Amino acid sequence: MAEQPGQPGARPKRVKRLQVPVPKAYEATSWEPADARALQALVKGECPAHLQQRAMNFIIYQMCGTYQPNFRPGGPEAGRETDFALGKAFVGQQIVGLLKVKINSQGEQG
């Protein structure tokens, strides 16, 4: 009788790793028409709250890759691509940092 998972001595099933391609840091970010609309409305100053949120999420998460791994494998020749990814993430981190600053009623930090 084969041992059932979860019983003492049972071997866990081996999980296959997904081969997810790491995008090139310098490649254009994929976008949807709604992303472009949100960014255009934001720049024009005609942006309702839901589009403002979409635009900022697109910038922070997609364009800057703020929370994505920045290391690009490939030895020394991949160093420039890693540096490029780190630069993009730095921009996103600066935006996120400003979003978290406490501003008092006089418009000063505090």
C-alpha angles and dihedrals in degrees: 000000000000117000116252122232113266094032121115112274094018115139115231116241114258112247119217115232115234114238100224112178114234107232118235108259092226096050119107114266115251111244143177127229089253089060092053091047091051093050093046092050090048092054092047091051090239098110124131117214097263092053092046089056092046092050094049093045090050091051096044101039105026110026099034097030087215095171100031124102109269101198114103115200121226108094125256093337089062092056094094092051090050089050090050091051090049090052092052091048090049090059090051091048091053091052092048090048092054091048089058098048114114111233120194126216092270090059094252129125112262 
